[in-house]
Amino acid sequence: MASGLCAGTRPDAFALEGSTAEPVEPHPQPDDDLLDVADSCPALAITVLDEDDNEIGPRP
């Protein structure tokens, strides 16, 4: 979908690659801003995992 919301909000974490958005690094440190981006993704396409690989985002 590549709405650009993630890359526009966190260009250090996401980059637009053609018609999709890709993470800049494979396993970024989760923080409140990254969780906010996952919560706001119109396609719910962003999953945030903690250091133990537990899903912590998007939040309900």
C-alpha positions in Angstrom: 0.0 0.0 0.0 2.8 2.4 0.9 0.7 5.3 2.2 3.9 6.9 3.3 2.7 7.6 6.8 5.4 5.4 8.4 8.2 6.8 6.3 7.0 10.3 6.8 6.7 9.9 10.6 9.8 7.8 11.2 12.2 8.1 8.2 14.9 6.7 10.5 12.9 3.4 10.7 11.0 3.2 7.3 11.8 4.0 3.7 9.5 3.9 0.7 10.7 1.4 -1.9 8.6 1.7 -5.0 5.1 0.8 -4.0 5.9 -0.5 -0.6 7.5 0.7 2.6 10.4 -1.2 4.1 12.1 -1.1 7.4 15.5 0.7 7.3 17.0 -1.8 9.7 15.6 -5.4 10.3 15.0 -5.1 14.1 14.7 -1.5 15.3 14.4 -0.9 19.1 10.7 -0.5 19.9 9.7 2.8 21.4 6.5 4.8 21.8 7.0 6.6 18.5 7.4 3.3 16.6 4.3 1.9 18.4 2.4 5.0 17.4 3.3 4.4 13.7 2.2 0.8 14.0 -1.1 1.9 15.6 -1.7 4.4 12.8 -0.8 2.2 9.8 -4.0 2.2 7.6 -3.3 -1.3 6.5 -2.2 -2.6 9.9 0.9 -3.9 8.1 3.4 -3.0 10.8 4.0 -5.5 13.6 6.3 -4.4 16.5 8.1 -7.1 18.5 9.8 -6.8 21.8 13.3 -8.3 22.6 11.6 -11.7 23.3 9.7 -11.7 20.0 6.4 -11.0 21.7 4.0 -8.8 19.6 3.6 -5.4 21.3 2.2 -3.4 18.4 -0.1 -2.4 17.0 -1.8 -1.9 20.3 -5.5 -2.7 20.7 
